Amino acid sequence: MSQVARMSEKAADRRGRITQGYISRLESGKETNPSLMKLITLCAIYKIQPNELFVKAARKTRRSR
């Protein structure tokens, strides 16, 4: 079991649990539109605030227009 999977086991809600495969699919674009619970879990694993993630995503979206 990957470190990410072990850390996501601590998610308060089962919907927030994440596997390394899920992260790989997100990175490759095969998986899109993750749930809020998964985003919160990812932020906790990587020790960033959720608002940082949303700000970066908004900037990326604006650049692509």
PyMOL commands that set and color helices and strands:
alter all, ss='L'
color gray80, all
select helices_A, chain A and resi 3-8+14-16+20-28+36-45+50-63
alter helices_A, ss='H'
color red, helices_A
deselect
rebuild
show_as cartoon
